[in-house]
């Protein structure tokens, strides 16, 4: 099977197979062995007063929620990265469907996909724009686009104004010259 010339896809598939086989063993090790040790150690250190007190804003944000332990070992990173291929495959599938029905892209949440992809690749949080900042940028962009459209409409109206004035002057002149149809249209006479 291994003739020394594997494609990138074959390497990725083999890596995924290994991770799928290793995954349950590692998950069990983490949940049954490492998590209890870390939680116990944290509880002991917290009771001993080793950690500084949590500020009010963070305490309010946590609001009694459990804190999840997240491992950043090379294996944990590899497992996260392998989950990203499903996003890529789903997006590629939707893009092929979009050729027949462009509305199908509404099924894909681009913002969430970008966040999930970045987090699972291990991108630093400072690099990923928050949802609030993203929304503010999008609103700012839409407002700027709307202002540009309004300016374009005003410029178009300004360009048409001399032509409209000329047409109105010609119609008035024609009515004043005795053209009965123009007089009737303009409400003159009769």
Short mmCIF file of the C-alpha atoms (twelve columns), coordinates in Angstrom:
data_MODEL
# 
_entry.id   MODEL 
# 
loop_
_atom_site.group_PDB 
_atom_site.id 
_atom_site.type_symbol 
_atom_site.label_atom_id 
_atom_site.label_alt_id 
_atom_site.label_comp_id 
_atom_site.label_asym_id 
_atom_site.label_seq_id 
_atom_site.Cartn_x 
_atom_site.Cartn_y 
_atom_site.Cartn_z 
_atom_site.pdbx_PDB_model_num 
ATOM 1   C CA . UNK A 1   0.000   0.000  0.000   1 
ATOM 2   C CA . UNK A 2   2.767   2.428  0.855   1 
ATOM 3   C CA . UNK A 3   4.910   2.925  -2.242  1 
ATOM 4   C CA . UNK A 4   6.423   6.123  -0.878  1 
ATOM 5   C CA . UNK A 5   4.230   8.423  -2.948  1 
ATOM 6   C CA . UNK A 6   1.087   9.210  -1.020  1 
ATOM 7   C CA . UNK A 7   -1.142  12.104 -1.913  1 
ATOM 8   C CA . UNK A 8   -2.011  14.727 0.681   1 
ATOM 9   C CA . UNK A 9   -5.539  13.322 0.805   1 
ATOM 10  C CA . UNK A 10  -4.249  9.812  1.580   1 
ATOM 11  C CA . UNK A 11  -2.063  11.174 4.369   1 
ATOM 12  C CA . UNK A 12  -5.006  13.099 5.816   1 
ATOM 13  C CA . UNK A 13  -7.295  10.047 5.634   1 
ATOM 14  C CA . UNK A 14  -4.732  7.831  7.350   1 
ATOM 15  C CA . UNK A 15  -4.196  10.416 10.059  1 
ATOM 16  C CA . UNK A 16  -7.950  10.654 10.602  1 
ATOM 17  C CA . UNK A 17  -8.199  6.868  10.888  1 
ATOM 18  C CA . UNK A 18  -5.470  6.838  13.536  1 
ATOM 19  C CA . UNK A 19  -7.148  9.643  15.454  1 
ATOM 20  C CA . UNK A 20  -10.498 7.886  15.286  1 
ATOM 21  C CA . UNK A 21  -8.921  4.774  16.741  1 
ATOM 22  C CA . UNK A 22  -6.982  6.674  19.393  1 
ATOM 23  C CA . UNK A 23  -9.785  9.114  20.188  1 
ATOM 24  C CA . UNK A 24  -11.937 6.958  22.489  1 
ATOM 25  C CA . UNK A 25  -8.910  5.776  24.469  1 
ATOM 26  C CA . UNK A 26  -7.638  9.312  24.957  1 
ATOM 27  C CA . UNK A 27  -11.116 10.646 25.809  1 
ATOM 28  C CA . UNK A 28  -11.522 8.002  28.485  1 
ATOM 29  C CA . UNK A 29  -8.068  8.749  29.873  1 
ATOM 30  C CA . UNK A 30  -8.912  12.441 30.049  1 
ATOM 31  C CA . UNK A 31  -12.382 12.083 31.567  1 
ATOM 32  C CA . UNK A 32  -11.608 9.293  34.042  1 
ATOM 33  C CA . UNK A 33  -8.042  10.118 35.052  1 
ATOM 34  C CA . UNK A 34  -6.789  13.609 34.204  1 
ATOM 35  C CA . UNK A 35  -9.975  15.645 34.744  1 
ATOM 36  C CA . UNK A 36  -10.516 14.377 38.333  1 
ATOM 37  C CA . UNK A 37  -6.852  15.020 39.191  1 
ATOM 38  C CA . UNK A 38  -6.969  18.568 37.821  1 
ATOM 39  C CA . UNK A 39  -10.307 19.333 39.504  1 
ATOM 40  C CA . UNK A 40  -9.054  17.962 42.856  1 
ATOM 41  C CA . UNK A 41  -5.784  19.902 42.626  1 
ATOM 42  C CA . UNK A 42  -7.659  23.099 41.762  1 
ATOM 43  C CA . UNK A 43  -10.070 22.627 44.678  1 
ATOM 44  C CA . UNK A 44  -7.176  22.102 47.132  1 
ATOM 45  C CA . UNK A 45  -5.290  25.154 45.861  1 
ATOM 46  C CA . UNK A 46  -8.479  27.262 45.890  1 
ATOM 47  C CA . UNK A 47  -9.227  26.330 49.513  1 
ATOM 48  C CA . UNK A 48  -5.616  27.181 50.412  1 
ATOM 49  C CA . UNK A 49  -6.129  30.667 48.942  1 
ATOM 50  C CA . UNK A 50  -3.446  30.319 46.269  1 
ATOM 51  C CA . UNK A 51  -5.579  31.880 43.514  1 
ATOM 52  C CA . UNK A 52  -6.485  35.567 43.518  1 
ATOM 53  C CA . UNK A 53  -10.192 36.349 43.932  1 
ATOM 54  C CA . UNK A 54  -12.270 36.435 40.749  1 
ATOM 55  C CA . UNK A 55  -13.321 39.936 39.748  1 
ATOM 56  C CA . UNK A 56  -17.030 40.714 39.770  1 
ATOM 57  C CA . UNK A 57  -17.402 40.980 35.985  1 
ATOM 58  C CA . UNK A 58  -15.975 37.504 35.412  1 
ATOM 59  C CA . UNK A 59  -17.986 36.023 38.299  1 
ATOM 60  C CA . UNK A 60  -21.134 37.549 36.827  1 
ATOM 61  C CA . UNK A 61  -20.287 36.202 33.374  1 
ATOM 62  C CA . UNK A 62  -19.670 32.683 34.712  1 
ATOM 63  C CA . UNK A 63  -22.838 32.848 36.854  1 
ATOM 64  C CA . UNK A 64  -22.436 29.381 38.355  1 
ATOM 65  C CA . UNK A 65  -21.485 27.673 35.082  1 
ATOM 66  C CA . UNK A 66  -19.017 24.820 35.125  1 
ATOM 67  C CA . UNK A 67  -15.566 25.572 33.803  1 
ATOM 68  C CA . UNK A 68  -14.516 23.086 31.140  1 
ATOM 69  C CA . UNK A 69  -10.954 21.823 31.063  1 
ATOM 70  C CA . UNK A 70  -9.505  22.025 27.579  1 
ATOM 71  C CA . UNK A 71  -6.335  20.171 26.667  1 
ATOM 72  C CA . UNK A 72  -3.855  21.631 24.226  1 
ATOM 73  C CA . UNK A 73  -1.597  18.641 23.667  1 
ATOM 74  C CA . UNK A 74  -0.464  17.827 20.123  1 
ATOM 75  C CA . UNK A 75  -2.962  14.951 20.040  1 
ATOM 76  C CA . UNK A 76  -5.825  17.177 21.206  1 
ATOM 77  C CA . UNK A 77  -4.860  19.747 18.559  1 
ATOM 78  C CA . UNK A 78  -4.739  17.044 15.874  1 
ATOM 79  C CA . UNK A 79  -8.208  15.846 16.888  1 
ATOM 80  C CA . UNK A 80  -9.551  19.392 16.634  1 
ATOM 81  C CA . UNK A 81  -7.967  19.917 13.228  1 
ATOM 82  C CA . UNK A 82  -9.365  16.641 11.929  1 
ATOM 83  C CA . UNK A 83  -12.872 17.855 12.792  1 
ATOM 84  C CA . UNK A 84  -12.388 20.775 10.398  1 
ATOM 85  C CA . UNK A 85  -12.450 18.565 7.300   1 
ATOM 86  C CA . UNK A 86  -16.155 17.985 7.871   1 
ATOM 87  C CA . UNK A 87  -16.744 21.753 7.631   1 
ATOM 88  C CA . UNK A 88  -14.716 21.916 4.429   1 
ATOM 89  C CA . UNK A 89  -16.573 18.956 2.920   1 
ATOM 90  C CA . UNK A 90  -19.971 20.391 3.876   1 
ATOM 91  C CA . UNK A 91  -19.097 23.785 2.406   1 
ATOM 92  C CA . UNK A 92  -17.802 22.186 -0.817  1 
ATOM 93  C CA . UNK A 93  -21.022 20.194 -1.056  1 
ATOM 94  C CA . UNK A 94  -23.150 23.316 -0.560  1 
ATOM 95  C CA . UNK A 95  -21.113 25.174 -3.186  1 
ATOM 96  C CA . UNK A 96  -21.834 22.413 -5.707  1 
ATOM 97  C CA . UNK A 97  -25.546 22.594 -4.848  1 
ATOM 98  C CA . UNK A 98  -25.458 26.381 -5.118  1 
ATOM 99  C CA . UNK A 99  -24.845 26.097 -8.845  1 
ATOM 100 C CA . UNK A 100 -28.415 24.860 -9.165  1 
ATOM 101 C CA . UNK A 101 -29.915 26.811 -6.252  1 
ATOM 102 C CA . UNK A 102 -27.912 29.790 -4.921  1 
ATOM 103 C CA . UNK A 103 -30.265 30.130 -1.946  1 
ATOM 104 C CA . UNK A 104 -28.876 26.904 -0.446  1 
ATOM 105 C CA . UNK A 105 -25.911 28.913 0.866   1 
ATOM 106 C CA . UNK A 106 -28.310 30.307 3.471   1 
ATOM 107 C CA . UNK A 107 -27.948 26.907 5.176   1 
ATOM 108 C CA . UNK A 108 -24.298 27.684 5.982   1 
ATOM 109 C CA . UNK A 109 -23.509 29.920 8.945   1 
ATOM 110 C CA . UNK A 110 -20.356 31.653 7.707   1 
ATOM 111 C CA . UNK A 111 -19.673 33.584 10.927  1 
ATOM 112 C CA . UNK A 112 -19.925 30.531 13.183  1 
ATOM 113 C CA . UNK A 113 -17.856 28.454 10.756  1 
ATOM 114 C CA . UNK A 114 -15.119 31.088 10.779  1 
ATOM 115 C CA . UNK A 115 -15.076 31.201 14.591  1 
ATOM 116 C CA . UNK A 116 -15.144 27.408 14.980  1 
ATOM 117 C CA . UNK A 117 -12.451 26.924 12.348  1 
ATOM 118 C CA . UNK A 118 -10.154 29.511 13.920  1 
ATOM 119 C CA . UNK A 119 -10.574 28.176 17.460  1 
ATOM 120 C CA . UNK A 120 -9.962  24.575 16.415  1 
ATOM 121 C CA . UNK A 121 -6.877  25.544 14.429  1 
ATOM 122 C CA . UNK A 122 -5.500  27.134 17.569  1 
ATOM 123 C CA . UNK A 123 -5.628  30.695 16.241  1 
ATOM 124 C CA . UNK A 124 -4.990  33.173 19.085  1 
ATOM 125 C CA . UNK A 125 -8.189  34.773 20.362  1 
ATOM 126 C CA . UNK A 126 -6.785  38.257 19.700  1 
ATOM 127 C CA . UNK A 127 -6.750  37.510 15.971  1 
ATOM 128 C CA . UNK A 128 -10.411 36.470 15.753  1 
ATOM 129 C CA . UNK A 129 -12.813 39.419 15.710  1 
ATOM 130 C CA . UNK A 130 -15.628 39.105 18.245  1 
ATOM 131 C CA . UNK A 131 -19.223 38.795 17.018  1 
ATOM 132 C CA . UNK A 132 -20.045 42.272 18.382  1 
ATOM 133 C CA . UNK A 133 -17.102 43.877 16.560  1 
ATOM 134 C CA . UNK A 134 -17.999 41.971 13.399  1 
ATOM 135 C CA . UNK A 135 -21.617 43.172 13.541  1 
ATOM 136 C CA . UNK A 136 -20.460 46.761 14.123  1 
ATOM 137 C CA . UNK A 137 -18.126 46.559 11.100  1 
ATOM 138 C CA . UNK A 138 -20.891 45.077 8.936   1 
ATOM 139 C CA . UNK A 139 -23.345 47.818 9.974   1 
ATOM 140 C CA . UNK A 140 -20.705 50.481 9.300   1 
ATOM 141 C CA . UNK A 141 -20.036 48.974 5.869   1 
ATOM 142 C CA . UNK A 142 -23.772 48.834 5.044   1 
ATOM 143 C CA . UNK A 143 -24.221 52.452 6.142   1 
ATOM 144 C CA . UNK A 144 -21.287 53.579 3.982   1 
ATOM 145 C CA . UNK A 145 -22.704 51.657 1.017   1 
ATOM 146 C CA . UNK A 146 -26.137 53.217 1.559   1 
ATOM 147 C CA . UNK A 147 -24.582 56.698 1.699   1 
ATOM 148 C CA . UNK A 148 -22.726 56.005 -1.554  1 
ATOM 149 C CA . UNK A 149 -25.974 54.907 -3.225  1 
ATOM 150 C CA . UNK A 150 -27.752 58.055 -1.993  1 
ATOM 151 C CA . UNK A 151 -24.917 60.227 -3.320  1 
ATOM 152 C CA . UNK A 152 -25.082 58.442 -6.680  1 
ATOM 153 C CA . UNK A 153 -28.850 59.037 -6.845  1 
ATOM 154 C CA . UNK A 154 -28.381 62.712 -5.980  1 
ATOM 155 C CA . UNK A 155 -25.708 63.075 -8.666  1 
ATOM 156 C CA . UNK A 156 -27.965 61.375 -11.204 1 
ATOM 157 C CA . UNK A 157 -30.836 63.690 -10.255 1 
ATOM 158 C CA . UNK A 158 -28.510 66.696 -10.546 1 
ATOM 159 C CA . UNK A 159 -27.463 65.565 -14.021 1 
ATOM 160 C CA . UNK A 160 -31.094 65.099 -15.088 1 
ATOM 161 C CA . UNK A 161 -32.269 68.448 -13.663 1 
ATOM 162 C CA . UNK A 162 -31.047 70.596 -16.608 1 
ATOM 163 C CA . UNK A 163 -32.619 68.194 -19.101 1 
ATOM 164 C CA . UNK A 164 -35.925 68.231 -17.200 1 
ATOM 165 C CA . UNK A 165 -35.880 72.043 -16.994 1 
ATOM 166 C CA . UNK A 166 -35.189 72.264 -20.725 1 
ATOM 167 C CA . UNK A 167 -38.056 69.867 -21.484 1 
ATOM 168 C CA . UNK A 168 -40.427 71.859 -19.240 1 
ATOM 169 C CA . UNK A 169 -39.373 75.124 -20.928 1 
ATOM 170 C CA . UNK A 170 -39.985 73.605 -24.371 1 
ATOM 171 C CA . UNK A 171 -43.420 72.328 -23.306 1 
ATOM 172 C CA . UNK A 172 -44.343 75.743 -21.893 1 
ATOM 173 C CA . UNK A 173 -43.117 77.474 -25.056 1 
ATOM 174 C CA . UNK A 174 -45.160 75.083 -27.202 1 
ATOM 175 C CA . UNK A 175 -48.269 75.742 -25.104 1 
ATOM 176 C CA . UNK A 176 -47.719 79.517 -25.274 1 
ATOM 177 C CA . UNK A 177 -47.302 79.270 -29.054 1 
ATOM 178 C CA . UNK A 178 -50.885 78.045 -29.267 1 
ATOM 179 C CA . UNK A 179 -50.473 74.241 -29.427 1 
ATOM 180 C CA . UNK A 180 -53.919 73.072 -28.177 1 
ATOM 181 C CA . UNK A 181 -52.705 69.604 -27.066 1 
ATOM 182 C CA . UNK A 182 -49.906 71.133 -24.995 1 
ATOM 183 C CA . UNK A 183 -52.294 73.739 -23.589 1 
ATOM 184 C CA . UNK A 184 -54.669 70.986 -22.510 1 
ATOM 185 C CA . UNK A 185 -51.860 68.909 -20.958 1 
ATOM 186 C CA . UNK A 186 -50.556 71.882 -19.045 1 
ATOM 187 C CA . UNK A 187 -54.056 73.011 -17.972 1 
ATOM 188 C CA . UNK A 188 -53.944 76.246 -19.925 1 
ATOM 189 C CA . UNK A 189 -56.929 77.656 -21.757 1 
ATOM 190 C CA . UNK A 190 -60.279 75.939 -21.950 1 
# 
